[in-house]
Amino acid sequence: MPFFFFFYDSSIIMAFMILRKLTQRKLATTFIISLIIIIGHFSADLLGFGDDTLLGNADYPHQATSQKVIIIKIDDETIKANEFANVSLLYYAKMINVISRHNPKVIAISDNLNHRNNALNLSALSKAIRLSNVNIVLATHNIVSKYKNVTLAPPSSLSENVILADATLMRNEAGIIQNYPIYGVNGKLSFAALLSGKNNLPSQPIRLNLNLDFTDIQHISMIDVLNNRFDPAIFRNKTVFVGNVSQHYGRSFSVGMTKRVSEVALHAMAYESIISSQLIWQIDPHLLLFIAILLFTILSMWHDDRKLMRTLGINFGLCLVIFVGNYILHNYYSIWFEPKMLYIILGISLVLEAINHNGYHHYIVNKQSDRDNFNQALINQVLKVSNNGIIITNIKGTILVANDKARLIFSMDTEDLRKSQQVFRYISGSESLLEMVENLNSLQISQLETITQSFCNKQGENYTVDLKLLKSEFIHAKDINTKQAFPIYTFTISDITDKVEMIVKNNRSEVALINMRDHDALTKLHNRHSFNNHLDTIFLKNKSRKKHFIMLINMDGIKEINEMYGSKFGDKLICQIGQRLKKVAVDRAFVARYTDKIFGIIYDEEDETQYNDIINKISDTMGRHFSIGGVNILMPTSIGIAIAPQHGENSEALISNAMQALDFTRSTVMHKWYIYEEGLEKRIKPKRQIKQEIQRAIKNEEFVLYYQPQHDIRSGELVGYESLIRWNDPLKGLRFPDEFIPVAEEYGLMAEIGELVLKLGCHDAANWPIHLSVAINVSASQFQSLDMAALCLKYLEQSGLQANRLELEITESMMMDDIDTIIQTLCDIKSQGVKIVMDDFGTGYSSLQYLTEIPFDKIKIDRSFTMNIGKSQQSDAIISTIVALGHALDKTVLAEGIETPDMITLLGAAGCQIGQGYYYGKPMPLNDVYKQLTALYPKYEIA
C-alpha cells in the first residue's frame, strides 16, 4: 500500500511539474525536489513524526465521557490472587454471577478465552453465561504474522450463549492506533461497534475521538468485584468492559508518541467515540487535490524572483495557517483532512523560488567560480602528476606552492612552508636568477637556458637537477572597474641524478641488466624467471631420480595491508618477509619472489624424512609478527607443496600441481599448508559446489530447525526441545547436517550458519509455553570468530525469549583450543542468565579437568553409553559415575538416545533426570511442534 501512495503522489507531482514548466520554471529541479519532499514525508510517517502521530499527541480540549461505561480491570492484584499469568475462567464465571444481579446493560470481555484452564473451569464459565440474564459479548482476535494466520475465538461451549465480536486492533505505519475498525476481516462487527447498538455506521474505520477525557471512566478491580467490595449501583444499566491491564501480562498500545493505553481501554475509547455522535468527518481527497492544484497555480503566478523574502513569508505563513486550521477543524468541529499534499506543494514552491532567486542574482558569479575551480583543478593535477619539481613564488621569493617532488628533492618540511620560507634557502643562486628574470621581457624569458646544479639537501641526499625559471602574472580584480597585475615565478626542477649515475656506471651496465633480469627489484631475491630456470636445471641434472620439492607461499593479507597502511608500508613488509624466508631456509634452498603475492622455495635433494619439519618450520615462521615502523603485523599465508618426481616429471607440471595445492589451501580454513595429491582437483570440485550452495542458502535463509523433545524421566513431563539444523534446499529437497556441516566447517562458514540457528531458535521458542527451554548446539568456530555473548543478548532482546530458557550446548573438543578465552566467553554468556550444557560428555579428554572451571548447568550423556545400558556392565558403570559426578557438582544430567521403556527405567534408577530420544519423539518441524503443544496444553496460544 505505501508503494501505491508513492506512485499516486508521484503522478500528481508530475502534473504539477508540467504546470510549472508552463510558467517557465526548471523541470529537472522540480522533479528532484519533489522526490526529496515525498521521501521526507514517508520517512516522517514511519519514524512517528507524520500528521497522524503529531495530532495524536496534541493537547486536546477534553470532553466528559457519557458515564455509561465501567471497566472491570484485571490488574496485578487480581493476577497475584489467581497465582497464574492467565486469569482462571473460574474468576470470569464468579464475576458474571456477581454483577449479573445488579442489572448491567451488557458485559463485554475483550480478553482471549480460547486457551484458559481446564474443562471444569470452562464448564463453570459456560454455566454462568447460560444462567445470566445479561447479554454477554466475547472477543475474537485475528493474528497475522510471518509464521501464522489464525483467528482465535472462545471455545464452542461458550460461543453458543454469547455474542461474538471482532476485537482486532489496527496500527498505522508508526505502530500507533489512530483509527478503529467497524468490521473485522471476518465480516463480524467490531467490539465497540457491536456494543454501541447504532445503525448506519460507516463501513470504513473511524478515527478515535481523543478529545474525550477517559480518566472519567470508572474502573474497578476484578478482585474487588469477587470480594463484593463495591457499590451495587455502579453497574446498573452500564456497559461493562472487562480486560487485562496488568503491567506484566496485559497488552497496551500507543495512541501517540508518548501515550499508551490498555487494550480494554482502547475498546472503551472507541465505544465512547461512536456513542458520542461526534464521529470525525474527513474531507474528500479529491477536493484537497483541487485545492492543492489551485494553490500551486496561484503561488506560481504570485512569485517574484526579485523578492525572495516576500515568497518566504507567504509560504511559511500558509504552512502555519494549514496546521492551525487542521488543528481547529479536528478538535472543535470533528473535521479531519490530510494536509501532506498541501505541504508538498508549498515545499516545492518555496525551494524552487529560492533556487530561481539565487540563480537570478548569482549566475555570472557562479559561472566565473566554475571557471576558476576548473583552472585550479587543472593546476593541482599538473602539480600532482608532474615528474618534475615545481616551486611557485612571489616577487620576494616567498614560496607559495611546492609540489611533492620539489619537497622530496629539497627536503622541505610542511611546517617550514607554513612559515612562508623563501626559495633562496633551498636553491643556490635563485635570488640573482629571480632579479634577472624580473628585468627581462617575454621574448628574452622564452630564450632563457636551463641551469644545471648539484647539491646535498639537509637529509644528506645528493641530487643533480636541471633548473628553469618562468615568469607569469596573476590578475586581481578589486572591483568591476579596477584590476591589478601581480607577477609570480615558477621554478621547474628536473631530477637528473639517476641519469648522471647511469652514465657514471656505464661500465657496469651489462652486469646490472643481467641482475635485473634474474632478480626482483624490490626484495633483491631471485625472480620467477630465475626460479623456473633453476628448477629446469635440477630436472636436467637429476638423472638419479633423487627427490626434491617446491613450496609456493601466498601472502593472503597483503591487499588489505596495502589498503590500510599504504603501498610503501606493504613494500617494506614484503622485503622483510623475503629476508625472513631467506634466513630460515637451509643453505640448499632456493628462495625467490615468484609473483607480487607469492614467494617460491625449491629444496633440492632434501631428505624426505625431514619434509614435514621443514614445512612446519616455514609455516611457523610466517605465523609470527612482523614489525614495520613500530607496527606489529600478522601476515596470513597459504602454502602449496609439490614433490618431484611423483607430482611432476618436469618444471611446468610440478609448478602446476603446487599451484593446485596452494589454491586448495587458500579455499579452506582447515589447513595452513597442503601437499598435492593425485586427483586433488576432482576431489575438491564437489566440495566447492556444496560451498557455493551453502553460501546461497545462508543468503536466502534456506536453513530451518527441527526440534527433538526432552522429557523429565520420572514424571514424563515435556521440559524442552533440542534444535537440530536441516537444509530446506528448493532444488534438492531436505538435506541433513552430515552432507553440509563438514564442508561448512572446512570453508569457514559455520559462524554464519551458527548465528542463523541462534536467531531461529530464539524466535521459535519465544512462542512456546514459558516453562519450555530450547537447546542450541554451538561450534568451536563460532567462539573463535563471533562475539557469542553479544549475539545471545541481541537475539534474546529481538525475540523476547527469557534468558533462562536458552541453553547452549558445547562439546568437549572445544576445550582443547583456547580454554581461557572460551571460559571467559561462557562466563559472559552465563551472566546473562543463559544456561550452558556440555554435550557428548565422557567421549573427550578434558571433562574432569574443566568441569569445575566452566560454568555448566547440565551435562549430556552421549548416546554411545545410553544404547548399551543394561547390556554392558562397563556402560552401566560409566553412566552411574557420570550421574553421580553431575549430582555432586549440582549439575542436571540428561541422557540422549533413549529408544525403549527399559532404558527409561534403568536411567531413572541411576538418577538421570532428563531424557531425549526416539522413544519420546523424533526431530520434528516447527508446525508439528505447535501441534504437539496444542495437544498437551489446551490453553496454549501461539503468540
Summary of the structure (lengths in Angstrom):
residues: 943
radius of gyration: 41.5
end to end distance: 25.8
largest distance: 123.1
contacts: 2870
relative contact order: 0.05
helix: 49%
strand: 21%
